């Protein structure tokens, strides 16, 4: 069998990624070589390598040459704050630099610097750039000429120059997101699931031996082993999770805005890894089932302490905590987890508008007071004139997004949505967070097209992300009881899986209060967490209780604020791979939303300009941006505006 040619980066920060490979892991499958980041990308583009650890900018720039380029899930060289090895250095401050020498070894860092300088100085005051050889960049800074120093030379540069800007920290300050410097990438047909597991195992081996890597590097290159070990442990993040994917999407959009890319780019992951993830979960379940029966179960306090520290809960753990833990103890554990994930005390929110473009729907859900069946005189589909008025008002009020959802209208073909999206993008600077999985499924059904093909066409027309509506409870026993004509759990998840595979970011929701048991709740959380393990495509989770007023489904369940807080806190503890949890003040009220910020929440949702669905079922709360900021500050946090990717925006 022909071995897969791997081109890996020779810098210290890549050594944990290649640690296992260098020690014989997968030696029958891989042929490993080392070079500078840009040369690895060139080798991949030229066909001299099958898979390469490449700068993320090179991924975006090489898509034209390799349209089926894919990224290995879960592995990256990234930072969330100081990276220490990507520095702008000079004799004068950044704002006074007239020229910058760029290290040609990494395109990602060079593009990042261009973006940050334009943001700091303005597009009209960006210095002149010139590329120098990697070995010469350290001496290129002089007078008003700065230098971009990357890789191991940065350790010396930090002490050599008076003015030093760490680009990892600068990006975090600018966006609130991690920066991804490099990823494994290759053609779509090169790697199978077993190959991807070997690459992940190589990283796992390296992370377990960072001290050994640091000592070997110090022996070969000089320097203090403790310095290198702290760098590999504290400064470099090696995961490619939901936050990293959001940071990468933001980076690509900033490159596009700066004229550094010809078209919008989305990261496409190797989907072959998904099947293996399912096998791994099955193996984990079998291992858990084989544990000795006599082993004592952990106490509730121990479960809470473990969950607060990030230890993964099982469905049985969640059920036990739901049934036995006190509400305040759940809240305290969730708050500890929130502080670990979001230690800066910032609570985000977004300004958007929920536009319900049609209320005509064939699904006839018992819990919905919004829909009208086809032919009903109260049914509507908004005209372009009405939509234009709503969208322009959103722009005028500082909105950045339209949450576009509606009923399943048999008179609206796929071309209607394509034309609508193109018109919206041509006329309004608003992101389209649009069409729930159920709407996308229905469009695919009436068009007799695969779900993936529908999403591809919607993305080409302007769709930016998919909202998590229509999830209710992701357990078919409950779904069939409350909405028998709606899609199954498997179909809802397949829409999200396909959206993630195409590079879209999505959200996930839960509506409880339908008489579900704790087992149903745990099934919902586990279903979402399992997909997030595979794709890292969800940015946030939102839950709220069923609003019964005026619906055909009579309320027979606990939908109080106390139960909401219990479910919300457990959501934070169980969904350990979801970066953000959004409080539901539109259904619970802003005061309960404030309490939710101490029960695991880090986001206050939307200063919604309009909402028509839950408001018709009894939710009557309404807040503007100033109101949200006042409530957030009163709860002890600092408010910041964001977009759907959780990129922080200027107020």
Buried (B, 14 or more C-beta within 10 A) or exposed (E): EEEBBBBBBBBBBBBBBBBBBBEEBBEEBBEBBBBBBBBBBBBBBEEBBBBBBBBBBBBBBBBEEBEEBBBBBBBBBBBBBBBBBBBBBBBBEBEBBEBBBBBBBBBBBBBBBBBBBBBBBEEEEBBEBEBBEBEEBBEBBEEBBBBBBBBBBBBEBBEEBEBBBBBBBBBBEBBBBBBBBBBBBBBBEBBBBEBBBBBBBBBBBBBEBBBBBBBBBBEEEEBEBEBBBBBBEEBBBBBBBBBBBBBBBBBBBBBBEBEBBEEBBBBBBBBBBBEBBEEBBEEEEEEEEEEEEEEEEBEBEEBBBBBBEEBEBBBEBBBBBBEEBEEEBBBBBBBBBBBEBBEEEBBBBBBBBBBBBBBBBBBBBEBBBBBBBEEEEEBBBBEEEEBBEBBEEBBEBEBBBBBBBBBBBEEBEBEBBBEBBEBBBEBBEBBBBBBBBBBBBBBBBBBEBEBBEBBBBBBEBBBBBBBBBBBBBBBEEBBEBBBEEBBEBEBBBBBBBBBBBBBBBBBBBBBBBBBBEBBBBBBBBBBBBBBBBBBBBBBBBBBBBBBBEEBEBEBEBBBEBEBBBBBBBBBBBBBBBBBBBBBBBBBBBBBBBBBBBBBBBBBBBBBBBBBEBBBBBBBEBBBEBEBBBBBBEEBEBEBBBBBBBBBBBEE
